[in-house]
Amino acid sequence: MIFRTVVAQAKKYPGLIPQLFFICLGLGGASLYLLRLARSPYVVWNRTKDPEPWNNLDPTYQYKFAAITTDYKNLKREGPKF
């Protein structure tokens, strides 16, 4: 029902087509980023299985989306291993 209304309005006003495209593109990108955040190592979904999964990460694991000044390949673990 809503799709038919949108298509009818897009035929009536062709200037809406780019706007609808970029709205869908933004919603898709936001959804994918939210999915990426939900799968990150510091989000715990099951506390009984592994309450602190971030302790199992290698020090060279790049957990940031974009690391500009940090080179994760040359990092070494500091402190004791728990």
Secondary structure, DSSP 8 states (H G I E B T S, - for coil): -HHHHHHHHHHH-TTHHHHHHHHHHHHHHHHHHHHHHHTSTT--S-TTT-S-GGGGS-TT---SS--SS--GGG----S---
